[in-house]
Amino acid sequence: MSTQSIIHLHGLFVFLSLALFSLRGYWMLRECPALQTRWVKIAPHIIDTMLLLTALWAAWLIFWSHGTNPAFITVKIIGLIVYIGLGLVALKLGKTKAIRLGAFIAALLVYAYLIAVGITMHVVPFAS
């Protein structure tokens, strides 16, 4: 599989992960029983695992196999950990709806930042 194919596949999982997280967040805020269905509990793990695997594969092909590790890759890994933590608070661990909503919004902002970092390949994607 070509590097470009891996990058496009990764982009697909970025979209699917964000779409499903957004839907689950909406259902959480509406207290929708669909949030408790089996597929909703399983699909995010499959999608996010594929997201991570394609990211690592692309990083290996583009950078790590050549002995380089750009700063933006490290930032994306740390950002992913922050996003996962916020997602856990938003969808499971938050004690009040206000805490869950705050964590949900923060997770979406971190996700947007990670997308911008991935596109620009800069730690500060909005700087000129």
Chimera marker file (.cmm) of the C-alpha trace (Angstrom):
<marker_set name="trace">
<marker id="1" x="0.000" y="0.000" z="0.000" r="1" g="1" b="0" radius="0.5"/>
<marker id="2" x="1.395" y="3.395" z="-0.941" r="1" g="1" b="0" radius="0.5"/>
<marker id="3" x="2.137" y="6.174" z="1.533" r="1" g="1" b="0" radius="0.5"/>
<marker id="4" x="-0.557" y="8.318" z="-0.071" r="1" g="1" b="0" radius="0.5"/>
<marker id="5" x="-3.108" y="5.529" z="0.396" r="1" g="1" b="0" radius="0.5"/>
<marker id="6" x="-2.208" y="5.240" z="4.089" r="1" g="1" b="0" radius="0.5"/>
<marker id="7" x="-2.593" y="8.999" z="4.520" r="1" g="1" b="0" radius="0.5"/>
<marker id="8" x="-6.016" y="8.937" z="2.845" r="1" g="1" b="0" radius="0.5"/>
<marker id="9" x="-7.099" y="5.972" z="4.946" r="1" g="1" b="0" radius="0.5"/>
<marker id="10" x="-5.949" y="7.835" z="8.043" r="1" g="1" b="0" radius="0.5"/>
<marker id="11" x="-8.014" y="10.836" z="6.930" r="1" g="1" b="0" radius="0.5"/>
<marker id="12" x="-11.076" y="8.600" z="6.633" r="1" g="1" b="0" radius="0.5"/>
<marker id="13" x="-10.612" y="7.385" z="10.206" r="1" g="1" b="0" radius="0.5"/>
<marker id="14" x="-10.094" y="10.988" z="11.378" r="1" g="1" b="0" radius="0.5"/>
<marker id="15" x="-13.493" y="11.855" z="9.903" r="1" g="1" b="0" radius="0.5"/>
<marker id="16" x="-15.236" y="8.726" z="11.230" r="1" g="1" b="0" radius="0.5"/>
<marker id="17" x="-13.795" y="9.197" z="14.713" r="1" g="1" b="0" radius="0.5"/>
<marker id="18" x="-14.863" y="12.829" z="14.885" r="1" g="1" b="0" radius="0.5"/>
<marker id="19" x="-18.321" y="12.110" z="13.477" r="1" g="1" b="0" radius="0.5"/>
<marker id="20" x="-19.002" y="9.304" z="15.940" r="1" g="1" b="0" radius="0.5"/>
<marker id="21" x="-17.574" y="11.247" z="18.896" r="1" g="1" b="0" radius="0.5"/>
<marker id="22" x="-19.786" y="14.210" z="17.980" r="1" g="1" b="0" radius="0.5"/>
<marker id="23" x="-22.845" y="11.978" z="17.701" r="1" g="1" b="0" radius="0.5"/>
<marker id="24" x="-22.094" y="10.304" z="21.026" r="1" g="1" b="0" radius="0.5"/>
<marker id="25" x="-21.606" y="13.715" z="22.634" r="1" g="1" b="0" radius="0.5"/>
<marker id="26" x="-24.947" y="14.883" z="21.296" r="1" g="1" b="0" radius="0.5"/>
<marker id="27" x="-26.629" y="11.730" z="22.578" r="1" g="1" b="0" radius="0.5"/>
<marker id="28" x="-24.948" y="12.198" z="25.961" r="1" g="1" b="0" radius="0.5"/>
<marker id="29" x="-26.316" y="15.726" z="26.249" r="1" g="1" b="0" radius="0.5"/>
<marker id="30" x="-29.805" y="14.558" z="25.227" r="1" g="1" b="0" radius="0.5"/>
<marker id="31" x="-29.572" y="11.481" z="27.497" r="1" g="1" b="0" radius="0.5"/>
<marker id="32" x="-30.458" y="9.316" z="24.521" r="1" g="1" b="0" radius="0.5"/>
<marker id="33" x="-30.671" y="5.552" z="25.133" r="1" g="1" b="0" radius="0.5"/>
<marker id="34" x="-28.887" y="4.935" z="21.808" r="1" g="1" b="0" radius="0.5"/>
<marker id="35" x="-25.667" y="5.750" z="23.657" r="1" g="1" b="0" radius="0.5"/>
<marker id="36" x="-25.981" y="2.420" z="25.459" r="1" g="1" b="0" radius="0.5"/>
<marker id="37" x="-26.359" y="0.229" z="22.365" r="1" g="1" b="0" radius="0.5"/>
<marker id="38" x="-23.742" y="-2.415" z="21.677" r="1" g="1" b="0" radius="0.5"/>
<marker id="39" x="-22.478" y="-1.010" z="18.373" r="1" g="1" b="0" radius="0.5"/>
<marker id="40" x="-22.000" y="2.459" z="19.929" r="1" g="1" b="0" radius="0.5"/>
<marker id="41" x="-19.837" y="0.909" z="22.625" r="1" g="1" b="0" radius="0.5"/>
<marker id="42" x="-17.735" y="-1.152" z="20.176" r="1" g="1" b="0" radius="0.5"/>
<marker id="43" x="-17.382" y="0.964" z="17.004" r="1" g="1" b="0" radius="0.5"/>
<marker id="44" x="-15.348" y="3.812" z="18.564" r="1" g="1" b="0" radius="0.5"/>
<marker id="45" x="-12.696" y="1.366" z="19.751" r="1" g="1" b="0" radius="0.5"/>
<marker id="46" x="-12.354" y="-0.161" z="16.287" r="1" g="1" b="0" radius="0.5"/>
<marker id="47" x="-12.303" y="3.199" z="14.507" r="1" g="1" b="0" radius="0.5"/>
<marker id="48" x="-9.870" y="4.799" z="16.953" r="1" g="1" b="0" radius="0.5"/>
<marker id="49" x="-7.560" y="1.781" z="16.855" r="1" g="1" b="0" radius="0.5"/>
<marker id="50" x="-7.459" y="2.023" z="13.065" r="1" g="1" b="0" radius="0.5"/>
<marker id="51" x="-6.927" y="5.785" z="13.359" r="1" g="1" b="0" radius="0.5"/>
<marker id="52" x="-3.911" y="5.225" z="15.597" r="1" g="1" b="0" radius="0.5"/>
<marker id="53" x="-2.501" y="2.367" z="13.500" r="1" g="1" b="0" radius="0.5"/>
<marker id="54" x="-2.723" y="4.326" z="10.246" r="1" g="1" b="0" radius="0.5"/>
<marker id="55" x="-1.134" y="7.350" z="11.965" r="1" g="1" b="0" radius="0.5"/>
<marker id="56" x="1.774" y="5.259" z="13.230" r="1" g="1" b="0" radius="0.5"/>
<marker id="57" x="2.144" y="3.560" z="9.843" r="1" g="1" b="0" radius="0.5"/>
<marker id="58" x="2.228" y="6.919" z="8.042" r="1" g="1" b="0" radius="0.5"/>
<marker id="59" x="4.694" y="8.349" z="10.593" r="1" g="1" b="0" radius="0.5"/>
<marker id="60" x="6.928" y="5.326" z="10.066" r="1" g="1" b="0" radius="0.5"/>
<marker id="61" x="6.832" y="5.580" z="6.280" r="1" g="1" b="0" radius="0.5"/>
<marker id="62" x="7.334" y="9.336" z="6.110" r="1" g="1" b="0" radius="0.5"/>
<marker id="63" x="9.620" y="10.093" z="9.054" r="1" g="1" b="0" radius="0.5"/>
<marker id="64" x="10.706" y="7.407" z="11.493" r="1" g="1" b="0" radius="0.5"/>
<marker id="65" x="12.129" y="4.996" z="8.909" r="1" g="1" b="0" radius="0.5"/>
<marker id="66" x="14.458" y="7.826" z="7.855" r="1" g="1" b="0" radius="0.5"/>
<marker id="67" x="15.575" y="8.526" z="11.422" r="1" g="1" b="0" radius="0.5"/>
<marker id="68" x="13.601" y="11.740" z="11.931" r="1" g="1" b="0" radius="0.5"/>
<marker id="69" x="10.907" y="12.674" z="14.437" r="1" g="1" b="0" radius="0.5"/>
<marker id="70" x="9.433" y="16.094" z="13.722" r="1" g="1" b="0" radius="0.5"/>
<marker id="71" x="8.069" y="18.010" z="16.722" r="1" g="1" b="0" radius="0.5"/>
<marker id="72" x="4.545" y="17.980" z="15.330" r="1" g="1" b="0" radius="0.5"/>
<marker id="73" x="4.413" y="14.160" z="15.585" r="1" g="1" b="0" radius="0.5"/>
<marker id="74" x="5.207" y="14.356" z="19.303" r="1" g="1" b="0" radius="0.5"/>
<marker id="75" x="2.588" y="17.089" z="19.742" r="1" g="1" b="0" radius="0.5"/>
<marker id="76" x="-0.009" y="14.942" z="17.988" r="1" g="1" b="0" radius="0.5"/>
<marker id="77" x="0.726" y="11.961" z="20.250" r="1" g="1" b="0" radius="0.5"/>
<marker id="78" x="0.437" y="14.109" z="23.388" r="1" g="1" b="0" radius="0.5"/>
<marker id="79" x="-2.686" y="15.773" z="21.971" r="1" g="1" b="0" radius="0.5"/>
<marker id="80" x="-4.242" y="12.375" z="21.331" r="1" g="1" b="0" radius="0.5"/>
<marker id="81" x="-3.727" y="11.436" z="24.983" r="1" g="1" b="0" radius="0.5"/>
<marker id="82" x="-5.342" y="14.722" z="26.078" r="1" g="1" b="0" radius="0.5"/>
<marker id="83" x="-8.249" y="14.153" z="23.671" r="1" g="1" b="0" radius="0.5"/>
<marker id="84" x="-8.815" y="10.629" z="25.018" r="1" g="1" b="0" radius="0.5"/>
<marker id="85" x="-8.826" y="11.922" z="28.592" r="1" g="1" b="0" radius="0.5"/>
<marker id="86" x="-11.298" y="14.678" z="27.783" r="1" g="1" b="0" radius="0.5"/>
<marker id="87" x="-13.453" y="12.199" z="25.862" r="1" g="1" b="0" radius="0.5"/>
<marker id="88" x="-13.586" y="9.917" z="28.879" r="1" g="1" b="0" radius="0.5"/>
<marker id="89" x="-14.709" y="12.789" z="31.095" r="1" g="1" b="0" radius="0.5"/>
<marker id="90" x="-17.248" y="13.924" z="28.491" r="1" g="1" b="0" radius="0.5"/>
<marker id="91" x="-18.847" y="10.546" z="27.868" r="1" g="1" b="0" radius="0.5"/>
<marker id="92" x="-18.318" y="8.555" z="31.073" r="1" g="1" b="0" radius="0.5"/>
<marker id="93" x="-16.518" y="10.129" z="34.008" r="1" g="1" b="0" radius="0.5"/>
<marker id="94" x="-18.016" y="13.622" z="34.261" r="1" g="1" b="0" radius="0.5"/>
<marker id="95" x="-20.222" y="13.837" z="37.341" r="1" g="1" b="0" radius="0.5"/>
<marker id="96" x="-22.485" y="16.624" z="36.085" r="1" g="1" b="0" radius="0.5"/>
<marker id="97" x="-23.812" y="17.542" z="32.661" r="1" g="1" b="0" radius="0.5"/>
<marker id="98" x="-21.928" y="20.863" z="32.872" r="1" g="1" b="0" radius="0.5"/>
<marker id="99" x="-18.621" y="19.041" z="33.418" r="1" g="1" b="0" radius="0.5"/>
<marker id="100" x="-19.411" y="16.649" z="30.577" r="1" g="1" b="0" radius="0.5"/>
<marker id="101" x="-20.332" y="19.506" z="28.244" r="1" g="1" b="0" radius="0.5"/>
<marker id="102" x="-17.139" y="21.396" z="29.106" r="1" g="1" b="0" radius="0.5"/>
<marker id="103" x="-15.018" y="18.312" z="28.496" r="1" g="1" b="0" radius="0.5"/>
<marker id="104" x="-16.883" y="17.604" z="25.245" r="1" g="1" b="0" radius="0.5"/>
<marker id="105" x="-16.225" y="21.122" z="23.925" r="1" g="1" b="0" radius="0.5"/>
<marker id="106" x="-12.589" y="20.977" z="25.057" r="1" g="1" b="0" radius="0.5"/>
<marker id="107" x="-12.157" y="17.599" z="23.331" r="1" g="1" b="0" radius="0.5"/>
<marker id="108" x="-13.575" y="19.007" z="20.089" r="1" g="1" b="0" radius="0.5"/>
<marker id="109" x="-11.180" y="21.971" z="20.309" r="1" g="1" b="0" radius="0.5"/>
<marker id="110" x="-8.211" y="19.648" z="20.877" r="1" g="1" b="0" radius="0.5"/>
<marker id="111" x="-9.369" y="17.562" z="17.907" r="1" g="1" b="0" radius="0.5"/>
<marker id="112" x="-9.575" y="20.660" z="15.700" r="1" g="1" b="0" radius="0.5"/>
<marker id="113" x="-6.065" y="21.640" z="16.805" r="1" g="1" b="0" radius="0.5"/>
<marker id="114" x="-4.759" y="18.149" z="16.009" r="1" g="1" b="0" radius="0.5"/>
<marker id="115" x="-6.309" y="18.274" z="12.548" r="1" g="1" b="0" radius="0.5"/>
<marker id="116" x="-4.691" y="21.665" z="11.920" r="1" g="1" b="0" radius="0.5"/>
<marker id="117" x="-1.323" y="20.350" z="13.132" r="1" g="1" b="0" radius="0.5"/>
<marker id="118" x="-1.674" y="17.311" z="10.873" r="1" g="1" b="0" radius="0.5"/>
<marker id="119" x="-2.495" y="19.417" z="7.825" r="1" g="1" b="0" radius="0.5"/>
<marker id="120" x="0.190" y="22.087" z="8.344" r="1" g="1" b="0" radius="0.5"/>
<marker id="121" x="2.802" y="19.842" z="10.005" r="1" g="1" b="0" radius="0.5"/>
<marker id="122" x="3.548" y="22.711" z="12.405" r="1" g="1" b="0" radius="0.5"/>
<marker id="123" x="3.162" y="22.704" z="16.184" r="1" g="1" b="0" radius="0.5"/>
<marker id="124" x="1.602" y="26.172" z="15.972" r="1" g="1" b="0" radius="0.5"/>
<marker id="125" x="-0.498" y="25.792" z="12.833" r="1" g="1" b="0" radius="0.5"/>
<marker id="126" x="-2.084" y="29.240" z="12.977" r="1" g="1" b="0" radius="0.5"/>
<marker id="127" x="1.144" y="31.269" z="13.151" r="1" g="1" b="0" radius="0.5"/>
<marker id="128" x="2.397" y="32.902" z="9.980" r="1" g="1" b="0" radius="0.5"/>
<link id1="1" id2="2" r="1" g="1" b="0" radius="0.2"/>
<link id1="2" id2="3" r="1" g="1" b="0" radius="0.2"/>
<link id1="3" id2="4" r="1" g="1" b="0" radius="0.2"/>
<link id1="4" id2="5" r="1" g="1" b="0" radius="0.2"/>
<link id1="5" id2="6" r="1" g="1" b="0" radius="0.2"/>
<link id1="6" id2="7" r="1" g="1" b="0" radius="0.2"/>
<link id1="7" id2="8" r="1" g="1" b="0" radius="0.2"/>
<link id1="8" id2="9" r="1" g="1" b="0" radius="0.2"/>
<link id1="9" id2="10" r="1" g="1" b="0" radius="0.2"/>
<link id1="10" id2="11" r="1" g="1" b="0" radius="0.2"/>
<link id1="11" id2="12" r="1" g="1" b="0" radius="0.2"/>
<link id1="12" id2="13" r="1" g="1" b="0" radius="0.2"/>
<link id1="13" id2="14" r="1" g="1" b="0" radius="0.2"/>
<link id1="14" id2="15" r="1" g="1" b="0" radius="0.2"/>
<link id1="15" id2="16" r="1" g="1" b="0" radius="0.2"/>
<link id1="16" id2="17" r="1" g="1" b="0" radius="0.2"/>
<link id1="17" id2="18" r="1" g="1" b="0" radius="0.2"/>
<link id1="18" id2="19" r="1" g="1" b="0" radius="0.2"/>
<link id1="19" id2="20" r="1" g="1" b="0" radius="0.2"/>
<link id1="20" id2="21" r="1" g="1" b="0" radius="0.2"/>
<link id1="21" id2="22" r="1" g="1" b="0" radius="0.2"/>
<link id1="22" id2="23" r="1" g="1" b="0" radius="0.2"/>
<link id1="23" id2="24" r="1" g="1" b="0" radius="0.2"/>
<link id1="24" id2="25" r="1" g="1" b="0" radius="0.2"/>
<link id1="25" id2="26" r="1" g="1" b="0" radius="0.2"/>
<link id1="26" id2="27" r="1" g="1" b="0" radius="0.2"/>
<link id1="27" id2="28" r="1" g="1" b="0" radius="0.2"/>
<link id1="28" id2="29" r="1" g="1" b="0" radius="0.2"/>
<link id1="29" id2="30" r="1" g="1" b="0" radius="0.2"/>
<link id1="30" id2="31" r="1" g="1" b="0" radius="0.2"/>
<link id1="31" id2="32" r="1" g="1" b="0" radius="0.2"/>
<link id1="32" id2="33" r="1" g="1" b="0" radius="0.2"/>
<link id1="33" id2="34" r="1" g="1" b="0" radius="0.2"/>
<link id1="34" id2="35" r="1" g="1" b="0" radius="0.2"/>
<link id1="35" id2="36" r="1" g="1" b="0" radius="0.2"/>
<link id1="36" id2="37" r="1" g="1" b="0" radius="0.2"/>
<link id1="37" id2="38" r="1" g="1" b="0" radius="0.2"/>
<link id1="38" id2="39" r="1" g="1" b="0" radius="0.2"/>
<link id1="39" id2="40" r="1" g="1" b="0" radius="0.2"/>
<link id1="40" id2="41" r="1" g="1" b="0" radius="0.2"/>
<link id1="41" id2="42" r="1" g="1" b="0" radius="0.2"/>
<link id1="42" id2="43" r="1" g="1" b="0" radius="0.2"/>
<link id1="43" id2="44" r="1" g="1" b="0" radius="0.2"/>
<link id1="44" id2="45" r="1" g="1" b="0" radius="0.2"/>
<link id1="45" id2="46" r="1" g="1" b="0" radius="0.2"/>
<link id1="46" id2="47" r="1" g="1" b="0" radius="0.2"/>
<link id1="47" id2="48" r="1" g="1" b="0" radius="0.2"/>
<link id1="48" id2="49" r="1" g="1" b="0" radius="0.2"/>
<link id1="49" id2="50" r="1" g="1" b="0" radius="0.2"/>
<link id1="50" id2="51" r="1" g="1" b="0" radius="0.2"/>
<link id1="51" id2="52" r="1" g="1" b="0" radius="0.2"/>
<link id1="52" id2="53" r="1" g="1" b="0" radius="0.2"/>
<link id1="53" id2="54" r="1" g="1" b="0" radius="0.2"/>
<link id1="54" id2="55" r="1" g="1" b="0" radius="0.2"/>
<link id1="55" id2="56" r="1" g="1" b="0" radius="0.2"/>
<link id1="56" id2="57" r="1" g="1" b="0" radius="0.2"/>
<link id1="57" id2="58" r="1" g="1" b="0" radius="0.2"/>
<link id1="58" id2="59" r="1" g="1" b="0" radius="0.2"/>
<link id1="59" id2="60" r="1" g="1" b="0" radius="0.2"/>
<link id1="60" id2="61" r="1" g="1" b="0" radius="0.2"/>
<link id1="61" id2="62" r="1" g="1" b="0" radius="0.2"/>
<link id1="62" id2="63" r="1" g="1" b="0" radius="0.2"/>
<link id1="63" id2="64" r="1" g="1" b="0" radius="0.2"/>
<link id1="64" id2="65" r="1" g="1" b="0" radius="0.2"/>
<link id1="65" id2="66" r="1" g="1" b="0" radius="0.2"/>
<link id1="66" id2="67" r="1" g="1" b="0" radius="0.2"/>
<link id1="67" id2="68" r="1" g="1" b="0" radius="0.2"/>
<link id1="68" id2="69" r="1" g="1" b="0" radius="0.2"/>
<link id1="69" id2="70" r="1" g="1" b="0" radius="0.2"/>
<link id1="70" id2="71" r="1" g="1" b="0" radius="0.2"/>
<link id1="71" id2="72" r="1" g="1" b="0" radius="0.2"/>
<link id1="72" id2="73" r="1" g="1" b="0" radius="0.2"/>
<link id1="73" id2="74" r="1" g="1" b="0" radius="0.2"/>
<link id1="74" id2="75" r="1" g="1" b="0" radius="0.2"/>
<link id1="75" id2="76" r="1" g="1" b="0" radius="0.2"/>
<link id1="76" id2="77" r="1" g="1" b="0" radius="0.2"/>
<link id1="77" id2="78" r="1" g="1" b="0" radius="0.2"/>
<link id1="78" id2="79" r="1" g="1" b="0" radius="0.2"/>
<link id1="79" id2="80" r="1" g="1" b="0" radius="0.2"/>
<link id1="80" id2="81" r="1" g="1" b="0" radius="0.2"/>
<link id1="81" id2="82" r="1" g="1" b="0" radius="0.2"/>
<link id1="82" id2="83" r="1" g="1" b="0" radius="0.2"/>
<link id1="83" id2="84" r="1" g="1" b="0" radius="0.2"/>
<link id1="84" id2="85" r="1" g="1" b="0" radius="0.2"/>
<link id1="85" id2="86" r="1" g="1" b="0" radius="0.2"/>
<link id1="86" id2="87" r="1" g="1" b="0" radius="0.2"/>
<link id1="87" id2="88" r="1" g="1" b="0" radius="0.2"/>
<link id1="88" id2="89" r="1" g="1" b="0" radius="0.2"/>
<link id1="89" id2="90" r="1" g="1" b="0" radius="0.2"/>
<link id1="90" id2="91" r="1" g="1" b="0" radius="0.2"/>
<link id1="91" id2="92" r="1" g="1" b="0" radius="0.2"/>
<link id1="92" id2="93" r="1" g="1" b="0" radius="0.2"/>
<link id1="93" id2="94" r="1" g="1" b="0" radius="0.2"/>
<link id1="94" id2="95" r="1" g="1" b="0" radius="0.2"/>
<link id1="95" id2="96" r="1" g="1" b="0" radius="0.2"/>
<link id1="96" id2="97" r="1" g="1" b="0" radius="0.2"/>
<link id1="97" id2="98" r="1" g="1" b="0" radius="0.2"/>
<link id1="98" id2="99" r="1" g="1" b="0" radius="0.2"/>
<link id1="99" id2="100" r="1" g="1" b="0" radius="0.2"/>
<link id1="100" id2="101" r="1" g="1" b="0" radius="0.2"/>
<link id1="101" id2="102" r="1" g="1" b="0" radius="0.2"/>
<link id1="102" id2="103" r="1" g="1" b="0" radius="0.2"/>
<link id1="103" id2="104" r="1" g="1" b="0" radius="0.2"/>
<link id1="104" id2="105" r="1" g="1" b="0" radius="0.2"/>
<link id1="105" id2="106" r="1" g="1" b="0" radius="0.2"/>
<link id1="106" id2="107" r="1" g="1" b="0" radius="0.2"/>
<link id1="107" id2="108" r="1" g="1" b="0" radius="0.2"/>
<link id1="108" id2="109" r="1" g="1" b="0" radius="0.2"/>
<link id1="109" id2="110" r="1" g="1" b="0" radius="0.2"/>
<link id1="110" id2="111" r="1" g="1" b="0" radius="0.2"/>
<link id1="111" id2="112" r="1" g="1" b="0" radius="0.2"/>
<link id1="112" id2="113" r="1" g="1" b="0" radius="0.2"/>
<link id1="113" id2="114" r="1" g="1" b="0" radius="0.2"/>
<link id1="114" id2="115" r="1" g="1" b="0" radius="0.2"/>
<link id1="115" id2="116" r="1" g="1" b="0" radius="0.2"/>
<link id1="116" id2="117" r="1" g="1" b="0" radius="0.2"/>
<link id1="117" id2="118" r="1" g="1" b="0" radius="0.2"/>
<link id1="118" id2="119" r="1" g="1" b="0" radius="0.2"/>
<link id1="119" id2="120" r="1" g="1" b="0" radius="0.2"/>
<link id1="120" id2="121" r="1" g="1" b="0" radius="0.2"/>
<link id1="121" id2="122" r="1" g="1" b="0" radius="0.2"/>
<link id1="122" id2="123" r="1" g="1" b="0" radius="0.2"/>
<link id1="123" id2="124" r="1" g="1" b="0" radius="0.2"/>
<link id1="124" id2="125" r="1" g="1" b="0" radius="0.2"/>
<link id1="125" id2="126" r="1" g="1" b="0" radius="0.2"/>
<link id1="126" id2="127" r="1" g="1" b="0" radius="0.2"/>
<link id1="127" id2="128" r="1" g="1" b="0" radius="0.2"/>
</marker_set>
